[in-house]
Amino acid sequence: MFKIIVDAGLIVVSFILAYFFRFKVLVFITPGSAPIFQQYLNVLIFIILVWLTIFNFIGLYNRKKFTSLIDELAILFGGVILSALVLLGFLFLNREFWFSRLVVFNAWWIALLFLGGFRIVLFIIKSLLRLYGWGIKNTLILGAGEMGQLLARKITQGKTLGARVVGFLDDDPSKSGQAYHGCLVFGDVSKIKEIIRAEKVEEIIIASTKFSAQKVLDIVTECERYGVEFKIVPGILELIASRVDVDELGGIPLLTVSEIQLRGVKALVKRSTDVVASAAGILILAPVYALFAILVKATSAGPVFFFQERIGLDGKKFFMLKFRSMVKDAEKLFARLEARSETEGHLFKIKNDPRITPLGKFMRRFSIDELPQLINVFMGQMSLVGPRPPLPREVEKYSSWHMKRLRVRPGITGPWQVSGRSLLPFEEMVRLDIFYIENWSLWLDVKILMRTIPVVITGSGAY
């Protein structure tokens, strides 16, 4: 309700400012005389109702509609555009309702600034309050396995996420009494009522796929009884739920899984965006390419670029382009270092890799070595956003469901890069990639690109 009231006031202010901007500043544009200001005030109530109705219709006031400030601002942007177009359409259909179209246009950008600025201020205030312990939900994680521990680490490190992990419950007796990221495993899930009351739990996250469907239903029922919000980390089957349609065969209901989202027109849109953006990027970054080409050549022996065989769309091999960040013939040293990998699963990652040059360490920290991959994108071998292209030796170890990563073009950045990079275990990386493939949209690509910027600047999870 608070947001609705403030939005209504800001819309009024926007139209008043738009009126004065049109008839007091842009006086050189006809008509010669300004309409009576009272005429505009008389229709403002109607305009406010129309705009707020549209905002509510598209979900701007639905807290669960968006998961971040970026999502909310995107919905706001669409809502303001739609509201302005509806108002212009009404003016076109009702000639008696005279209203300057320039006022509508000015109100559009002024309202966008005010309404967006209001939400940014709210976000900053909320983040500051959370830093001091206000508005924090006591969160209980069910499942102290890999996913549960990852969640605990992210919540513990993310002071502004609005949650505090009170502990874990896990049916594995070997985990009882253990602590992960400073959070204790209280025992098995049978203690859920006791822990909810003792720790004043406000939110429960089920972070394990090992619980039976019956147990999950029991947990959900307990949450509803105590007024506790519950969330579930989806498994692979849940991730494809968006593509499930109900069918029938001889009167027997069946669930049909349709094709993945990134096909047809959507694939064409994504590819067109890649071509335009990569071409622009190559031209803009040409001086950066030249600078680091000189630095790589001057600081270590070997070629400027490193061509590495990777697996791309539908399992096709291609050579991914990078600035060389390792010593010459580094691949020949891999066998000696393979056992020292610090990443679970099929990926090979170690901190302080002895093969990396001093300049290479700097380039890797800020992902500068990846910039030449814009050429791969322009050539159609990669995309700006997508699953990272695996090595052939990694693909050889894939399970069948891991191969789903290869159903789309690999990307320079993707959900893995903005969610932890080298800190993420392999299974979680695949889960994120599948979620991306199943739920692709152009806006999702934009969000990942925007989230990549702070990750690259801080060098988070890179080694």
The 8 nearest C-alpha neighbors of each residue, nearest first, counted from 0:
[[1, 3, 2, 4, 60, 5, 6, 7],
 [0, 2, 4, 3, 5, 6, 7, 60],
 [1, 3, 5, 0, 4, 6, 60, 7],
 [2, 4, 6, 0, 1, 5, 7, 51],
 [5, 3, 7, 1, 6, 2, 0, 8],
 [4, 6, 8, 2, 7, 3, 9, 1],
 [7, 5, 9, 3, 8, 4, 2, 10],
 [8, 6, 4, 10, 5, 9, 47, 3],
 [9, 7, 5, 11, 6, 10, 12, 4],
 [8, 10, 12, 6, 11, 7, 13, 5],
 [9, 11, 13, 7, 8, 12, 110, 6],
 [12, 10, 8, 14, 9, 13, 15, 7],
 [11, 13, 9, 15, 10, 14, 16, 8],
 [14, 12, 10, 110, 16, 106, 11, 15],
 [15, 13, 17, 106, 11, 16, 12, 18],
 [14, 16, 12, 18, 17, 13, 11, 19],
 [15, 17, 13, 19, 18, 14, 20, 12],
 [18, 16, 14, 20, 106, 105, 102, 15],
 [19, 17, 15, 21, 16, 20, 102, 14],
 [18, 20, 23, 16, 22, 21, 17, 15],
 [19, 21, 24, 17, 18, 23, 22, 16],
 [20, 22, 25, 18, 19, 24, 23, 17],
 [21, 23, 19, 26, 20, 25, 33, 24],
 [24, 22, 19, 20, 26, 21, 25, 18],
 [23, 25, 20, 26, 21, 22, 19, 27],
 [24, 26, 21, 27, 22, 28, 23, 20],
 [27, 25, 28, 22, 24, 23, 21, 29],
 [26, 28, 25, 29, 31, 24, 30, 22],
 [27, 29, 26, 25, 30, 31, 21, 22],
 [30, 28, 31, 27, 26, 32, 25, 33],
 [29, 31, 32, 28, 33, 26, 27, 34],
 [30, 32, 29, 33, 26, 28, 27, 22],
 [33, 31, 30, 34, 29, 22, 26, 35],
 [32, 34, 22, 35, 31, 30, 36, 23],
 [35, 33, 36, 32, 38, 37, 39, 22],
 [34, 36, 37, 38, 33, 39, 32, 40],
 [35, 37, 38, 39, 34, 40, 18, 33],
 [36, 38, 40, 39, 35, 41, 34, 42],
 [39, 37, 36, 41, 40, 35, 42, 34],
 [38, 40, 37, 41, 36, 42, 43, 35],
 [39, 41, 37, 43, 42, 38, 36, 44],
 [42, 40, 38, 39, 43, 37, 44, 45],
 [43, 41, 45, 40, 44, 39, 46, 38],
 [42, 44, 46, 40, 45, 41, 47, 39],
 [45, 43, 47, 46, 42, 48, 41, 40],
 [44, 46, 48, 42, 43, 47, 49, 41],
 [47, 45, 43, 49, 44, 48, 50, 42],
 [48, 46, 44, 50, 49, 45, 51, 43],
 [49, 47, 45, 51, 46, 50, 52, 44],
 [48, 50, 46, 52, 47, 51, 53, 45],
 [49, 51, 53, 47, 82, 52, 48, 46],
 [50, 52, 54, 48, 53, 49, 47, 55],
 [53, 51, 55, 49, 50, 54, 48, 56],
 [52, 54, 56, 50, 55, 51, 57, 49],
 [55, 53, 51, 59, 52, 56, 57, 78],
 [54, 56, 58, 52, 53, 57, 59, 60],
 [57, 55, 53, 58, 54, 52, 59, 51],
 [56, 58, 54, 55, 59, 53, 78, 74],
 [59, 57, 61, 55, 60, 56, 64, 54],
 [60, 58, 54, 61, 55, 57, 74, 75],
 [61, 59, 58, 55, 62, 54, 2, 3],
 [60, 62, 58, 64, 63, 59, 55, 65],
 [61, 63, 64, 60, 65, 59, 58, 66],
 [62, 64, 61, 65, 66, 58, 60, 59],
 [65, 63, 61, 62, 58, 66, 59, 60],
 [66, 64, 70, 63, 67, 71, 62, 68],
 [65, 67, 70, 63, 64, 68, 71, 62],
 [68, 66, 70, 69, 65, 71, 72, 122],
 [67, 69, 71, 70, 72, 122, 66, 119],
 [68, 70, 72, 67, 71, 73, 446, 66],
 [71, 69, 73, 65, 67, 68, 72, 74],
 [70, 72, 68, 74, 73, 69, 65, 75],
 [73, 71, 75, 69, 74, 70, 76, 68],
 [72, 74, 76, 70, 75, 71, 69, 77],
 [75, 73, 71, 77, 76, 72, 78, 59],
 [74, 76, 72, 78, 73, 77, 71, 79],
 [77, 75, 73, 79, 78, 74, 72, 80],
 [78, 76, 74, 80, 75, 79, 81, 73],
 [77, 79, 75, 81, 76, 80, 54, 82],
 [78, 80, 82, 76, 81, 77, 75, 83],
 [81, 79, 83, 77, 78, 82, 84, 76],
 [80, 82, 84, 78, 79, 83, 77, 85],
 [83, 81, 79, 85, 50, 84, 80, 78],
 [82, 84, 86, 80, 85, 81, 79, 87],
 [85, 83, 87, 81, 86, 82, 88, 80],
 [86, 84, 88, 82, 87, 83, 81, 89],
 [85, 87, 89, 83, 88, 84, 82, 90],
 [88, 86, 84, 90, 89, 85, 83, 91],
 [89, 87, 85, 91, 90, 86, 84, 92],
 [88, 90, 86, 92, 87, 91, 93, 85],
 [89, 91, 87, 93, 88, 92, 94, 96],
 [90, 92, 88, 89, 93, 87, 94, 86],
 [93, 91, 89, 90, 94, 88, 87, 96],
 [94, 92, 90, 95, 96, 91, 89, 97],
 [93, 95, 96, 92, 90, 91, 97, 89],
 [96, 94, 93, 97, 90, 92, 98, 91],
 [95, 97, 94, 93, 90, 98, 89, 91],
 [98, 96, 95, 94, 99, 90, 93, 38],
 [97, 99, 100, 96, 90, 102, 39, 103],
 [98, 100, 102, 101, 103, 97, 18, 21],
 [101, 99, 103, 102, 104, 98, 87, 90],
 [100, 102, 104, 99, 103, 105, 21, 17],
 [101, 103, 105, 99, 17, 100, 104, 18],
 [102, 104, 100, 106, 101, 105, 107, 83],
 [103, 105, 101, 107, 102, 106, 100, 108],
 [106, 104, 17, 102, 107, 103, 108, 101],
 [105, 107, 103, 17, 109, 14, 13, 104],
 [108, 106, 104, 105, 110, 109, 103, 111],
 [107, 109, 111, 110, 105, 106, 112, 104],
 [108, 110, 106, 112, 111, 13, 107, 105],
 [111, 109, 113, 13, 107, 112, 108, 106],
 [110, 112, 108, 114, 109, 113, 115, 107],
 [113, 111, 109, 115, 110, 116, 114, 108],
 [112, 114, 116, 110, 115, 111, 117, 109],
 [115, 113, 117, 111, 116, 110, 112, 118],
 [116, 114, 118, 112, 117, 113, 111, 119],
 [115, 117, 119, 113, 118, 114, 112, 120],
 [118, 116, 114, 120, 115, 119, 113, 121],
 [117, 119, 121, 115, 120, 116, 122, 114],
 [118, 120, 122, 116, 121, 117, 123, 115],
 [121, 119, 123, 117, 122, 118, 116, 124],
 [122, 120, 118, 124, 119, 123, 125, 117],
 [121, 123, 119, 125, 120, 124, 126, 118],
 [122, 124, 126, 120, 125, 121, 127, 119],
 [125, 123, 121, 127, 126, 122, 120, 128],
 [124, 126, 128, 122, 123, 127, 121, 129],
 [127, 125, 123, 129, 159, 128, 124, 122],
 [128, 126, 130, 124, 129, 125, 123, 131],
 [129, 127, 133, 125, 131, 130, 126, 124],
 [130, 128, 133, 132, 126, 131, 127, 159],
 [129, 131, 127, 128, 132, 158, 159, 126],
 [130, 132, 129, 128, 133, 127, 126, 158],
 [133, 131, 129, 130, 135, 128, 134, 161],
 [132, 134, 129, 128, 135, 131, 130, 125],
 [135, 133, 129, 161, 136, 132, 128, 125],
 [134, 136, 161, 162, 133, 132, 129, 163],
 [137, 135, 162, 201, 138, 163, 161, 134],
 [138, 136, 200, 163, 201, 162, 165, 164],
 [139, 137, 164, 202, 203, 163, 165, 200],
 [138, 140, 203, 166, 165, 164, 167, 202],
 [141, 139, 167, 204, 203, 205, 142, 166],
 [140, 142, 205, 168, 167, 206, 169, 204],
 [141, 143, 169, 207, 206, 147, 144, 168],
 [144, 142, 147, 169, 148, 167, 141, 145],
 [145, 143, 147, 142, 146, 148, 207, 206],
 [144, 146, 148, 147, 149, 143, 424, 142],
 [147, 145, 149, 148, 144, 206, 150, 207],
 [148, 146, 143, 150, 206, 144, 149, 142],
 [147, 149, 151, 145, 150, 146, 143, 144],
 [148, 150, 146, 152, 147, 151, 145, 153],
 [151, 149, 147, 153, 148, 152, 154, 146],
 [150, 152, 148, 154, 149, 153, 155, 147],
 [151, 153, 155, 149, 150, 154, 180, 156],
 [154, 152, 150, 156, 155, 151, 157, 149],
 [153, 155, 157, 151, 156, 152, 150, 162],
 [154, 156, 152, 153, 157, 151, 158, 163],
 [155, 157, 153, 154, 158, 152, 151, 159],
 [158, 156, 154, 159, 160, 155, 153, 152],
 [157, 159, 160, 156, 130, 155, 129, 154],
 [160, 158, 126, 161, 129, 157, 130, 127],
 [161, 159, 157, 162, 158, 154, 129, 126],
 [160, 162, 135, 159, 136, 129, 134, 163],
 [163, 161, 136, 135, 160, 137, 138, 154],
 [164, 162, 137, 138, 136, 165, 135, 154],
 [163, 165, 138, 166, 139, 137, 151, 162],
 [166, 164, 139, 138, 137, 163, 182, 198],
 [165, 167, 182, 183, 164, 139, 184, 140],
 [168, 166, 184, 140, 141, 139, 143, 185],
 [167, 169, 141, 187, 186, 188, 184, 185],
 [170, 168, 187, 142, 171, 143, 188, 186],
 [169, 171, 187, 172, 188, 168, 186, 142],
 [170, 172, 169, 173, 174, 175, 187, 186],
 [173, 171, 175, 174, 170, 187, 186, 169],
 [174, 172, 171, 175, 177, 176, 170, 169],
 [175, 173, 172, 177, 171, 176, 184, 169],
 [174, 176, 186, 184, 172, 177, 173, 185],
 [175, 177, 184, 185, 174, 183, 178, 186],
 [178, 176, 174, 175, 184, 183, 179, 173],
 [177, 179, 183, 182, 181, 184, 180, 176],
 [180, 178, 182, 181, 148, 183, 177, 151],
 [181, 179, 182, 152, 178, 151, 148, 155],
 [180, 182, 179, 178, 183, 166, 155, 151],
 [183, 181, 166, 178, 179, 180, 165, 184],
 [184, 182, 178, 166, 177, 185, 167, 176],
 [183, 185, 167, 175, 176, 168, 177, 186],
 [186, 184, 168, 183, 167, 175, 176, 166],
 [185, 187, 175, 168, 184, 169, 188, 176],
 [188, 186, 170, 169, 168, 189, 190, 185],
 [187, 189, 190, 168, 191, 169, 170, 186],
 [188, 190, 187, 191, 192, 186, 170, 168],
 [191, 189, 188, 193, 192, 187, 194, 186],
 [190, 192, 194, 188, 193, 189, 195, 168],
 [193, 191, 195, 194, 190, 196, 221, 189],
 [192, 194, 190, 196, 191, 195, 197, 198],
 [193, 195, 197, 191, 196, 192, 198, 190],
 [196, 194, 200, 192, 199, 193, 198, 197],
 [195, 197, 199, 194, 193, 198, 192, 200],
 [196, 198, 194, 199, 195, 193, 200, 192],
 [199, 197, 200, 195, 194, 196, 165, 137],
 [200, 198, 196, 195, 197, 201, 137, 194],
 [199, 201, 195, 137, 198, 202, 138, 139],
 [202, 200, 227, 137, 136, 138, 228, 199],
 [203, 201, 228, 138, 227, 229, 200, 137],
 [202, 204, 229, 139, 138, 140, 228, 230],
 [203, 205, 230, 140, 231, 229, 206, 141],
 [206, 204, 231, 141, 207, 140, 232, 230],
 [207, 205, 147, 232, 142, 141, 146, 204],
 [206, 208, 142, 209, 205, 210, 141, 146],
 [207, 209, 210, 234, 206, 211, 233, 205],
 [210, 208, 207, 211, 142, 206, 212, 170],
 [209, 211, 208, 214, 215, 212, 207, 213],
 [212, 210, 214, 213, 215, 209, 208, 216],
 [211, 213, 215, 214, 216, 210, 217, 209],
 [214, 212, 216, 211, 215, 217, 210, 218],
 [213, 215, 217, 211, 216, 212, 210, 218],
 [214, 216, 218, 212, 217, 213, 219, 211],
 [217, 215, 219, 213, 214, 218, 220, 212],
 [216, 218, 214, 220, 215, 219, 213, 221],
 [219, 217, 215, 221, 220, 216, 214, 222],
 [218, 220, 216, 222, 221, 217, 215, 223],
 [219, 221, 217, 223, 218, 222, 216, 224],
 [222, 220, 224, 218, 223, 219, 217, 225],
 [221, 223, 227, 219, 225, 220, 224, 226],
 [222, 224, 226, 220, 221, 225, 227, 219],
 [225, 223, 221, 222, 226, 220, 227, 219],
 [224, 226, 222, 227, 223, 221, 195, 192],
 [225, 227, 223, 224, 222, 228, 201, 221],
 [228, 226, 222, 201, 202, 225, 223, 229],
 [229, 227, 202, 201, 203, 222, 226, 230],
 [230, 228, 203, 202, 204, 227, 222, 231],
 [229, 231, 204, 205, 203, 232, 228, 202],
 [230, 232, 205, 204, 233, 206, 229, 207],
 [231, 233, 206, 205, 234, 230, 204, 207],
 [234, 232, 237, 231, 238, 235, 236, 208],
 [233, 235, 237, 236, 238, 208, 232, 430],
 [234, 236, 238, 237, 233, 239, 430, 433],
 [235, 237, 238, 234, 239, 240, 233, 243],
 [238, 236, 240, 234, 233, 235, 239, 241],
 [237, 239, 235, 236, 240, 434, 233, 234],
 [238, 240, 241, 237, 242, 236, 437, 235],
 [241, 239, 237, 243, 242, 238, 236, 256],
 [240, 242, 239, 243, 238, 437, 438, 237],
 [243, 241, 257, 240, 256, 239, 244, 259],
 [242, 244, 256, 240, 255, 241, 254, 257],
 [245, 243, 255, 254, 246, 256, 242, 257],
 [244, 246, 254, 253, 255, 243, 252, 247],
 [247, 245, 253, 252, 254, 244, 255, 248],
 [248, 246, 252, 253, 251, 250, 249, 245],
 [247, 249, 251, 250, 252, 253, 246, 254],
 [248, 250, 251, 247, 252, 253, 246, 245],
 [249, 251, 248, 247, 252, 253, 246, 245],
 [250, 252, 248, 247, 249, 253, 246, 254],
 [253, 251, 247, 246, 250, 248, 245, 254],
 [254, 252, 246, 247, 245, 255, 251, 248],
 [253, 255, 245, 244, 246, 243, 256, 252],
 [256, 254, 244, 243, 245, 257, 253, 246],
 [257, 255, 243, 242, 244, 254, 258, 239],
 [256, 258, 242, 255, 243, 259, 244, 260],
 [259, 257, 260, 256, 242, 262, 261, 437],
 [258, 260, 261, 437, 257, 262, 436, 242],
 [259, 261, 262, 437, 439, 258, 438, 436],
 [262, 260, 266, 265, 259, 439, 436, 263],
 [261, 263, 266, 265, 260, 264, 259, 267],
 [264, 262, 266, 265, 267, 261, 260, 268],
 [263, 265, 267, 266, 268, 262, 261, 269],
 [266, 264, 268, 267, 263, 262, 261, 269],
 [265, 267, 262, 269, 261, 263, 264, 268],
 [268, 266, 264, 270, 265, 269, 271, 263],
 [269, 267, 265, 271, 266, 270, 264, 272],
 [268, 270, 266, 272, 267, 271, 265, 273],
 [269, 271, 273, 267, 272, 268, 266, 274],
 [272, 270, 268, 274, 273, 269, 267, 275],
 [271, 273, 269, 275, 270, 274, 276, 268],
 [272, 274, 270, 276, 271, 275, 277, 382],
 [273, 275, 377, 271, 277, 272, 276, 278],
 [274, 276, 278, 272, 273, 277, 279, 271],
 [277, 275, 279, 273, 278, 274, 272, 280],
 [276, 278, 280, 373, 274, 279, 275, 377],
 [279, 277, 281, 275, 280, 276, 274, 282],
 [280, 278, 276, 282, 277, 281, 283, 275],
 [281, 279, 277, 283, 278, 282, 284, 276],
 [280, 282, 278, 284, 279, 283, 285, 277],
 [281, 283, 279, 285, 280, 284, 278, 286],
 [282, 284, 280, 281, 285, 279, 286, 287],
 [285, 283, 287, 281, 286, 282, 280, 288],
 [284, 286, 288, 282, 287, 283, 281, 289],
 [287, 285, 289, 288, 284, 290, 283, 282],
 [288, 286, 290, 284, 289, 285, 291, 292],
 [289, 287, 285, 286, 291, 290, 292, 284],
 [288, 290, 286, 292, 287, 291, 285, 293],
 [291, 289, 287, 293, 292, 288, 286, 294],
 [292, 290, 294, 293, 288, 289, 295, 287],
 [291, 293, 289, 295, 290, 294, 303, 288],
 [292, 294, 291, 296, 290, 295, 297, 289],
 [295, 293, 291, 297, 296, 292, 298, 290],
 [296, 294, 292, 298, 297, 293, 303, 291],
 [295, 297, 293, 294, 303, 298, 299, 292],
 [296, 298, 294, 295, 299, 293, 300, 292],
 [299, 297, 295, 296, 294, 300, 358, 356],
 [300, 298, 297, 296, 295, 301, 326, 356],
 [301, 299, 327, 296, 302, 298, 326, 297],
 [300, 302, 327, 299, 303, 296, 326, 323],
 [303, 301, 304, 296, 300, 305, 323, 327],
 [304, 302, 292, 296, 323, 295, 322, 301],
 [305, 303, 322, 323, 321, 302, 306, 320],
 [304, 306, 323, 321, 322, 320, 307, 303],
 [307, 305, 320, 318, 319, 304, 321, 308],
 [306, 308, 318, 319, 305, 309, 320, 321],
 [309, 307, 318, 317, 319, 316, 390, 306],
 [308, 310, 390, 317, 316, 389, 388, 318],
 [311, 309, 316, 314, 389, 315, 388, 390],
 [310, 312, 315, 314, 316, 409, 388, 408],
 [311, 313, 408, 407, 405, 314, 315, 406],
 [314, 312, 405, 406, 315, 311, 407, 408],
 [313, 315, 311, 312, 310, 405, 316, 406],
 [316, 314, 311, 310, 313, 312, 317, 309],
 [315, 317, 310, 309, 311, 314, 308, 318],
 [316, 318, 309, 308, 319, 310, 315, 311],
 [319, 317, 308, 307, 306, 309, 320, 316],
 [318, 320, 307, 306, 308, 309, 317, 321],
 [319, 321, 306, 372, 371, 305, 318, 304],
 [322, 320, 305, 368, 369, 371, 304, 323],
 [321, 323, 304, 368, 305, 303, 324, 371],
 [322, 324, 305, 304, 303, 325, 321, 295],
 [359, 323, 325, 355, 356, 322, 358, 368],
 [326, 324, 355, 354, 356, 323, 359, 329],
 [325, 327, 329, 354, 356, 355, 328, 324],
 [326, 328, 301, 329, 325, 300, 302, 299],
 [329, 327, 330, 331, 326, 332, 325, 301],
 [330, 328, 331, 332, 327, 326, 354, 325],
 [331, 329, 333, 332, 328, 334, 327, 354],
 [330, 332, 329, 333, 328, 334, 335, 327],
 [333, 331, 330, 329, 334, 335, 336, 328],
 [332, 334, 336, 330, 335, 331, 337, 329],
 [335, 333, 337, 336, 332, 331, 338, 330],
 [336, 334, 333, 332, 337, 338, 339, 331],
 [335, 337, 333, 339, 334, 338, 332, 340],
 [338, 336, 334, 339, 340, 333, 335, 347],
 [337, 339, 336, 340, 335, 334, 341, 347],
 [340, 338, 336, 337, 341, 349, 348, 347],
 [341, 339, 349, 348, 347, 338, 342, 337],
 [342, 340, 349, 348, 339, 343, 347, 350],
 [343, 341, 348, 340, 346, 424, 347, 344],
 [344, 342, 424, 425, 341, 345, 346, 340],
 [343, 345, 425, 346, 342, 424, 426, 347],
 [344, 346, 393, 425, 347, 396, 343, 397],
 [347, 345, 344, 342, 348, 393, 425, 343],
 [346, 348, 340, 342, 345, 349, 337, 341],
 [349, 347, 340, 342, 341, 346, 350, 421],
 [350, 348, 340, 341, 352, 351, 339, 347],
 [349, 351, 352, 462, 348, 341, 340, 353],
 [350, 352, 353, 349, 462, 355, 354, 360],
 [351, 353, 354, 350, 349, 355, 348, 462],
 [354, 352, 355, 351, 356, 325, 350, 326],
 [353, 355, 325, 352, 326, 329, 356, 332],
 [356, 354, 325, 353, 359, 324, 352, 360],
 [355, 357, 359, 325, 358, 324, 360, 326],
 [358, 356, 360, 359, 361, 355, 324, 298],
 [359, 357, 361, 360, 356, 362, 324, 295],
 [324, 358, 360, 356, 362, 357, 361, 355],
 [359, 361, 363, 357, 358, 362, 364, 356],
 [362, 360, 358, 364, 359, 363, 365, 357],
 [363, 361, 367, 359, 368, 365, 360, 364],
 [364, 362, 366, 360, 365, 361, 368, 359],
 [363, 365, 458, 361, 461, 362, 366, 360],
 [364, 366, 455, 458, 363, 362, 367, 456],
 [367, 365, 363, 368, 369, 362, 364, 455],
 [366, 368, 362, 369, 365, 370, 363, 322],
 [367, 369, 322, 362, 366, 321, 370, 363],
 [370, 368, 367, 321, 366, 371, 372, 322],
 [369, 371, 372, 367, 368, 373, 321, 366],
 [372, 370, 373, 321, 369, 320, 374, 322],
 [373, 371, 375, 374, 370, 320, 369, 376],
 [372, 374, 376, 371, 277, 375, 370, 377],
 [373, 375, 372, 377, 376, 371, 378, 277],
 [376, 374, 372, 378, 380, 373, 381, 377],
 [377, 375, 381, 373, 382, 379, 374, 378],
 [376, 378, 374, 274, 379, 375, 277, 373],
 [379, 377, 375, 376, 380, 374, 381, 274],
 [378, 380, 376, 377, 381, 375, 382, 270],
 [381, 379, 375, 378, 376, 408, 311, 317],
 [382, 380, 376, 409, 408, 410, 375, 379],
 [383, 381, 410, 376, 384, 408, 409, 273],
 [382, 384, 410, 411, 273, 412, 376, 385],
 [385, 383, 410, 412, 413, 382, 411, 444],
 [384, 386, 410, 413, 409, 412, 387, 382],
 [387, 385, 409, 410, 432, 413, 388, 404],
 [386, 388, 409, 410, 389, 385, 411, 413],
 [389, 387, 409, 310, 309, 311, 386, 390],
 [390, 388, 310, 309, 393, 387, 391, 394],
 [389, 391, 309, 393, 392, 310, 394, 308],
 [390, 392, 394, 393, 309, 310, 395, 389],
 [393, 391, 395, 390, 394, 396, 389, 345],
 [392, 394, 390, 391, 395, 345, 396, 389],
 [395, 393, 397, 391, 396, 392, 390, 389],
 [394, 396, 392, 393, 397, 391, 398, 390],
 [397, 395, 394, 393, 398, 345, 392, 344],
 [398, 396, 394, 401, 395, 399, 402, 393],
 [397, 399, 401, 400, 396, 402, 394, 395],
 [400, 398, 401, 402, 397, 403, 396, 394],
 [399, 401, 402, 398, 403, 397, 404, 235],
 [400, 402, 398, 403, 399, 397, 404, 429],
 [403, 401, 404, 400, 399, 405, 397, 398],
 [402, 404, 405, 401, 406, 400, 433, 399],
 [405, 403, 402, 406, 401, 432, 386, 433],
 [404, 406, 403, 312, 313, 407, 402, 314],
 [407, 405, 313, 403, 404, 312, 408, 402],
 [408, 406, 312, 405, 409, 404, 313, 385],
 [407, 409, 312, 381, 382, 311, 410, 385],
 [410, 408, 386, 385, 388, 381, 387, 382],
 [409, 411, 385, 384, 382, 383, 412, 387],
 [410, 412, 383, 384, 382, 387, 372, 413],
 [413, 411, 384, 410, 416, 385, 383, 387],
 [412, 414, 385, 384, 415, 416, 386, 410],
 [413, 415, 417, 416, 431, 418, 432, 447],
 [416, 414, 418, 420, 413, 417, 428, 419],
 [417, 415, 420, 413, 414, 418, 412, 419],
 [416, 418, 414, 415, 451, 419, 450, 454],
 [419, 417, 415, 416, 414, 420, 423, 422],
 [418, 420, 422, 460, 423, 417, 416, 421],
 [421, 419, 416, 460, 415, 422, 423, 418],
 [420, 422, 460, 423, 461, 419, 462, 348],
 [423, 421, 419, 420, 460, 424, 342, 461],
 [422, 424, 421, 419, 420, 428, 427, 425],
 [425, 423, 343, 427, 426, 342, 428, 422],
 [424, 426, 344, 428, 427, 343, 429, 423],
 [427, 425, 429, 428, 424, 430, 344, 343],
 [426, 428, 430, 429, 425, 424, 431, 423],
 [427, 429, 425, 431, 426, 430, 415, 432],
 [430, 428, 432, 426, 427, 431, 433, 425],
 [429, 431, 427, 433, 428, 432, 434, 426],
 [432, 430, 434, 428, 429, 433, 414, 427],
 [431, 433, 429, 435, 434, 430, 386, 436],
 [434, 432, 436, 430, 435, 431, 437, 429],
 [433, 435, 431, 437, 432, 436, 238, 438],
 [436, 434, 432, 438, 433, 437, 439, 431],
 [437, 435, 433, 439, 434, 438, 432, 261],
 [438, 436, 434, 435, 260, 439, 259, 433],
 [437, 439, 435, 436, 434, 440, 260, 241],
 [440, 438, 436, 435, 437, 443, 260, 261],
 [441, 439, 443, 442, 438, 444, 265, 261],
 [440, 442, 444, 443, 445, 439, 269, 268],
 [441, 443, 445, 440, 444, 446, 439, 447],
 [442, 444, 446, 440, 441, 445, 447, 439],
 [445, 443, 441, 447, 442, 446, 384, 448],
 [446, 444, 442, 448, 443, 447, 449, 441],
 [447, 445, 449, 443, 448, 444, 450, 442],
 [446, 448, 450, 444, 449, 445, 451, 443],
 [449, 447, 451, 445, 446, 450, 444, 452],
 [450, 448, 446, 451, 447, 452, 445, 453],
 [451, 449, 447, 452, 448, 446, 453, 417],
 [450, 452, 448, 454, 449, 417, 453, 447],
 [451, 453, 455, 454, 450, 449, 456, 448],
 [454, 452, 456, 455, 451, 457, 450, 449],
 [453, 455, 451, 457, 459, 452, 456, 458],
 [454, 456, 458, 365, 452, 453, 457, 451],
 [457, 455, 453, 454, 458, 365, 452, 459],
 [456, 458, 459, 454, 455, 453, 365, 364],
 [457, 459, 455, 364, 365, 456, 461, 454],
 [460, 458, 457, 454, 461, 455, 419, 420],
 [461, 459, 420, 421, 419, 422, 458, 462],
 [460, 462, 364, 459, 458, 421, 420, 363],
 [461, 350, 364, 363, 460, 421, 349, 348]]
